[in-house]
Amino acid sequence: MVRTKQIAPILEELAGELDGQLKITKLNVDENPDIAMRYQVMSIPTLLVIDGGDVKKKIVGAKGKGALMQELDEFLATSH
């Protein structure tokens, strides 16, 4: 099982690999509670796929790289 702190390096790796296809950013919910409430973030980590201001997908819980790639595949231009 991947723990919350272990997901950060995975996301950094994916950000490099998916550059130009997907933008990965981080938000500290303790410092931005209004944004966390707006997007109904109840647990950490929560990943949101946002397109044009709309949430297209919400991924809750720490996952490994392979599982994240499967979750994000529908948003990628090419299959990996």
matplotlib code that plots the C-alpha trace (Angstrom):
import matplotlib.pyplot as plt

x = [0.0, 1.3, 1.2, 0.3, 3.8, 5.0, 2.6, 4.5, 7.5, 5.2, 3.3, 6.6, 7.7, 4.3, 4.5, 7.7, 6.5, 3.2, 4.4, 2.3, -0.6, -1.4, -0.4, 0.1, 0.0, -0.2, -2.3, -1.9, -5.4, -4.5, -3.4, -6.3, -9.4, -11.8, -10.5, -10.7, -14.3, -15.2, -14.0, -15.3, -11.9, -12.5, -9.4, -5.8, -4.6, -7.3, -6.4, -8.8, -8.7, -10.0, -10.7, -12.2, -12.9, -15.0, -13.9, -13.8, -12.6, -11.8, -9.2, -9.2, -6.4, -2.8, -2.1, 1.0, 2.2, 0.5, -2.8, -2.6, -1.8, -4.8, -7.0, -5.6, -5.4, -8.8, -7.3, -4.1, -3.7, -1.7, -1.7, 1.4]
y = [0.0, 3.5, 6.0, 9.6, 10.9, 8.3, 9.7, 13.0, 11.5, 9.4, 12.6, 14.4, 11.6, 11.5, 15.3, 14.9, 12.0, 13.5, 17.1, 18.6, 16.1, 16.8, 19.4, 18.2, 20.7, 20.4, 22.4, 22.5, 22.1, 23.4, 26.7, 26.7, 25.4, 27.4, 25.6, 22.2, 22.9, 24.1, 20.8, 18.7, 17.3, 15.2, 13.0, 13.3, 12.6, 13.5, 14.1, 16.0, 16.0, 19.5, 20.6, 24.0, 24.6, 21.4, 18.3, 15.4, 12.8, 12.6, 10.0, 9.5, 7.7, 7.0, 4.8, 3.4, 4.7, 1.9, 2.5, 6.2, 5.8, 3.5, 6.2, 9.0, 7.0, 8.3, 11.9, 11.2, 11.7, 8.5, 5.2, 4.3]
z = [0.0, -0.9, 1.9, 1.5, 1.7, -0.8, -3.5, -3.9, -5.7, -7.9, -8.9, -9.6, -11.8, -13.6, -14.0, -16.0, -18.0, -18.9, -19.5, -22.3, -21.7, -18.1, -15.6, -12.0, -9.2, -5.4, -2.9, 0.9, 2.1, 5.6, 4.0, 1.6, 3.4, 1.2, -1.9, -0.2, 0.8, -2.7, -4.2, -1.2, -0.3, 2.8, 2.8, 1.9, -0.7, -3.1, -6.7, -9.0, -12.8, -13.7, -17.3, -18.1, -14.4, -14.1, -12.0, -14.5, -12.0, -8.3, -7.1, -3.4, -1.5, -2.2, -5.2, -6.9, -10.3, -12.3, -10.6, -11.1, -14.8, -15.2, -13.5, -15.8, -19.0, -20.3, -20.1, -22.0, -25.7, -26.2, -24.4, -22.3]

ax = plt.figure().add_subplot(projection="3d")
ax.plot(x, y, z, "-o")
ax.set_aspect("equal")
plt.show()
